[in-house]
Every structure is written in C-alpha cells, then in structure tokens.
Amino acid sequence: MINKRPSLLILFGSLVFLAASFLFTLIVHLFIFSLNNLTIILIPLISGGFAYLIFYFLLKQFISTRLSQIYNSIQLSQNTNAISNNSIDTLMDKAEIEVAKWKNDRNFEITRLKEQEQFRREFLGNLAHELKTPVFSIQGYIVTLLEGGLEDKKINRSFLERAEKATDRMASILDDLDQITKLEVDELKNEIRSFDIIEVIKETFESLEILAKSKDYKLTFAKEYSPIYVMADRTKIGQVFSNLLGNALAYGIEKGTCTITLTQIEEFIEIEVSDDGPGIDQEHHNRLFERFYRVEKSRNRHEGGSGLGLAIVKHIIESHGHTIYLKSEFGVGTTFYFNLKKSAVSGPVSSRGIPLN
C-alpha cells in the first residue's frame, strides 16, 4: 500500500525522522542540558512536520516536472495547472491510468497496422495473381502467332479472339479497381432520386438471362410485387444487384435458385438476396467483402469475375448510409440483405425532385 501511495511513503519517512528527533532531543535532555517536557515534545513534532512538508513539496515538484516531460514525450496533452493543483497521490493515479491507456492505444494501433500490412501484402498478391493470368494468356497467344501461327488462318483468328477476351478481363479488373478507389475517396457522388426498385431488379434478371439459362438457373422474386419506390442512386443500386446475382450464378449449383425478397420496415425497404448454393463457412464472413478475397483459394479465376464485386457492393450500400449483412451456412445457402430508404412519393422523380410522370 505504501508503495502505491507516495504521501504514505513521505508520512512514514517523516515519522521515522520524528522518532529520530525525539531520540536526539531525549539524549540532549539527559546528557547535555535539561529541557522541559513541552520542549521535548514540540521539537520532534515540529521537525517531523517540517520534514513532511519539505519532502512532500520537493517530491511533488519533481514528479510534476518528470510527468510533464513524460506526457510530452509520448504526446499526451495535459494541463500544466491541473498537474500542479493535484495531490501527489492523484498525480500518480492519473499517470498510471494515462500510461495504461496510452499503452493500450499503442497496442491497438500496432495491431491495426499489422493487419493493414497483412491486408496490403494480400491485396498486392491477389492483384498480381488476378492480372497475371490474362497477361500470361495474351503473352502465350502472341508468341504462338509470332512463331508461325499468324500465317495459319485456323489459328490466328482463334488466338486473337482469346487474346481479346483476356484483355477484356484485364480492363474489367482495372475498371472495377478504379471504381472502388473512387468510391473509397467519395469521388463518385450519388444521384439520389425516387425510382421503382422492382423495375431495376427485373432489368438485372434480363441482363443475366442468357447466363442463367446456360446453367438452368432460376432468378426470381419471392412473390409478385407491385412497384416499390425507393430513394437511392438507380445506376449504383442496379450494379449492386448485378454483382450479387452474378456471384450467385458464378458460384451457385446447377439448376439452383436465387430469390429476392422485399419487405417494408417502417420508412425502409429491406432487400434480401438469397441463394441455395454451397454456402460460406463462418470463418470467411468477416473478410468476404475485401478486395479479391476468395473463399476457395484454389477456385479458377475465370469463375468469379474481377474479384471486386462484393467490395464494390459494400461501398455502394455504405455510401447510401446503410450496411450490407451476410447470413450463410455451409452447404445450405447464402443471403445478403440491406436496407434502402422508401420514397415519399409513389413515382420516379428527377435529381431535383421533379416528378417524371
């Protein structure tokens, strides 16, 4: 307890000094010259009191100065007057709390920096891997053409078409990367207006119809919906559905189904995009929206597009002031759900709020 309370340490030292003074006064009284009883008591008390005050203020001044230097060295802002006005015990208690808090903050910052460094390494590795596949393909096609394939009509056109697909894939990756970068720095402003979200979903169904038929895959609503108007950026929300449904098709099972459910909850519309695919293990949930993150590292890169789809979806939904959530169980299926604000009008409006009908 004494070690934790400097004032008690000073008091203990002063009591020792008082006892020594009393012993010295008693020796003087007995062997040198006689003192009255009051003097024998007052001299030790006064000397002990002075010793306590001197030690207390000298130690407080020392601790205050050193604490100010420590606070400055670890960049903790403290009021100098507040330090001087506090008791020595309060100074030490606050110092312990502040240093412990600073230590925890630094540990958290170090952990966060390590995570960012790990993410940076993984991101660069994934980006290199994503680009390496089409680049090597193009390189192989060009070498084959230069080594004689260019003169073979059966080969040259086929290889040029394959090289074109590889360049399209590279362009898609770079376009998505450019878009997500702009979304992160808020360069792509939302054009919020009222629109029918049912119409947007139907347009997405139509755009994916050929791919869905090739896998005998069904894109459908949970039930028949009349027009539902929301306030959002129509183009970006269309991209959200395109990415989510595209993922369901790319990773879903043959003859599978992806169902969209819309529910009004107060002034919001909750949208659920559910599939009956292979599902996702819980360990992957927290990282699923990272750039290029893939649940199966061995999965062929051509199956999942640019690898940025879910990251773009996350940024678009968050730019609307909402959050996208994930429910998934391995072997059962996956559901993504998010909210959009319901429109106050029952029809489309321009960016200035003027009805378009």
SULUR-V223080 format. One record per residue. N is the residue number from 0. RES is the residue in one letter. SS is DSSP state (2 for helix, 1 for strand, 0 for the rest). Layout:
# SULUR-V223080
n=<N	N>
res=<RES	RES>
ss=<SS	SS>
This chain:
# SULUR-V223080
n=<0	1	2	3	4	5	6	7	8	9	10	11	12	13	14	15	16	17	18	19	20	21	22	23	24	25	26	27	28	29	30	31	32	33	34	35	36	37	38	39	40	41	42	43	44	45	46	47	48	49	50	51	52	53	54	55	56	57	58	59	60	61	62	63	64	65	66	67	68	69	70	71	72	73	74	75	76	77	78	79	80	81	82	83	84	85	86	87	88	89	90	91	92	93	94	95	96	97	98	99	100	101	102	103	104	105	106	107	108	109	110	111	112	113	114	115	116	117	118	119	120	121	122	123	124	125	126	127	128	129	130	131	132	133	134	135	136	137	138	139	140	141	142	143	144	145	146	147	148	149	150	151	152	153	154	155	156	157	158	159	160	161	162	163	164	165	166	167	168	169	170	171	172	173	174	175	176	177	178	179	180	181	182	183	184	185	186	187	188	189	190	191	192	193	194	195	196	197	198	199	200	201	202	203	204	205	206	207	208	209	210	211	212	213	214	215	216	217	218	219	220	221	222	223	224	225	226	227	228	229	230	231	232	233	234	235	236	237	238	239	240	241	242	243	244	245	246	247	248	249	250	251	252	253	254	255	256	257	258	259	260	261	262	263	264	265	266	267	268	269	270	271	272	273	274	275	276	277	278	279	280	281	282	283	284	285	286	287	288	289	290	291	292	293	294	295	296	297	298	299	300	301	302	303	304	305	306	307	308	309	310	311	312	313	314	315	316	317	318	319	320	321	322	323	324	325	326	327	328	329	330	331	332	333	334	335	336	337	338	339	340	341	342	343	344	345	346	347	348	349	350	351	352	353	354	355	356>
res=<M	I	N	K	R	P	S	L	L	I	L	F	G	S	L	V	F	L	A	A	S	F	L	F	T	L	I	V	H	L	F	I	F	S	L	N	N	L	T	I	I	L	I	P	L	I	S	G	G	F	A	Y	L	I	F	Y	F	L	L	K	Q	F	I	S	T	R	L	S	Q	I	Y	N	S	I	Q	L	S	Q	N	T	N	A	I	S	N	N	S	I	D	T	L	M	D	K	A	E	I	E	V	A	K	W	K	N	D	R	N	F	E	I	T	R	L	K	E	Q	E	Q	F	R	R	E	F	L	G	N	L	A	H	E	L	K	T	P	V	F	S	I	Q	G	Y	I	V	T	L	L	E	G	G	L	E	D	K	K	I	N	R	S	F	L	E	R	A	E	K	A	T	D	R	M	A	S	I	L	D	D	L	D	Q	I	T	K	L	E	V	D	E	L	K	N	E	I	R	S	F	D	I	I	E	V	I	K	E	T	F	E	S	L	E	I	L	A	K	S	K	D	Y	K	L	T	F	A	K	E	Y	S	P	I	Y	V	M	A	D	R	T	K	I	G	Q	V	F	S	N	L	L	G	N	A	L	A	Y	G	I	E	K	G	T	C	T	I	T	L	T	Q	I	E	E	F	I	E	I	E	V	S	D	D	G	P	G	I	D	Q	E	H	H	N	R	L	F	E	R	F	Y	R	V	E	K	S	R	N	R	H	E	G	G	S	G	L	G	L	A	I	V	K	H	I	I	E	S	H	G	H	T	I	Y	L	K	S	E	F	G	V	G	T	T	F	Y	F	N	L	K	K	S	A	V	S	G	P	V	S	S	R	G	I	P	L	N>
ss=<0	0	0	0	0	2	2	2	2	2	2	2	2	2	2	2	2	2	2	2	2	2	2	2	2	2	2	2	2	2	2	0	0	0	0	0	2	2	2	2	2	2	2	2	2	2	2	2	2	2	2	2	2	2	2	2	2	2	2	2	2	2	2	2	2	2	2	2	2	2	2	2	2	0	0	0	0	0	0	2	2	2	2	2	2	0	0	2	2	2	2	2	2	2	2	2	2	2	2	2	2	2	2	2	2	2	2	2	2	2	2	2	2	2	2	2	2	2	2	2	2	2	2	2	2	2	2	2	2	2	2	2	2	2	2	2	2	2	2	2	2	2	2	2	2	2	0	0	2	2	2	0	2	2	2	2	2	2	2	2	2	2	2	2	2	2	2	2	2	2	2	2	2	2	2	2	2	2	2	2	2	2	2	2	0	0	0	0	0	0	0	1	1	1	1	1	2	2	2	2	2	2	2	2	2	2	2	0	2	2	2	2	2	2	0	0	0	1	1	1	1	0	0	0	0	0	0	0	1	1	1	1	1	2	2	2	2	2	2	2	2	2	2	2	2	2	2	2	2	2	2	0	0	0	0	0	1	1	1	1	1	1	1	1	1	0	0	1	1	1	1	1	1	1	1	0	0	0	0	0	0	2	2	2	2	2	2	0	0	0	0	0	0	0	0	0	0	0	0	0	2	2	2	0	0	0	0	0	2	2	2	2	2	2	2	2	2	2	2	0	0	0	0	0	1	1	1	1	1	0	0	0	1	1	1	1	1	1	1	1	1	1	0	0	0	0	0	0	1	0	0	0	0	0	1	0	0>
